[in-house]
């Protein structure tokens, strides 16, 4: 699988020493895309301040389903959990790389 994208950190483009946008590839690109999907669909915002365990579990399940819908993810490998105040998402890509997204 050949995936490539502009690398983004702290909501800004990462530039090379020559001032050109840096690129991210393969599993790092997929992890970046999943992180952006979670934010863009409002899941991260919905988690802020949520204390109801049932609502948190429901949101984790929805995120897991969204990850599973990505064609680059091997079916059945996505897992989403809360560890303290952090949302941790893991999955395996079709290239058999392990990815982890922490928000």
Secondary structure by P-SEA (a helix, b strand, c coil): cbbbbccccccbbbbcccccbbbbcaaaaaaaaaaaaaaaacccccccccccaaaaaaaaaaaaaaaaaccccccccbbbbbcccbbbbbbbccccbbbbbcc
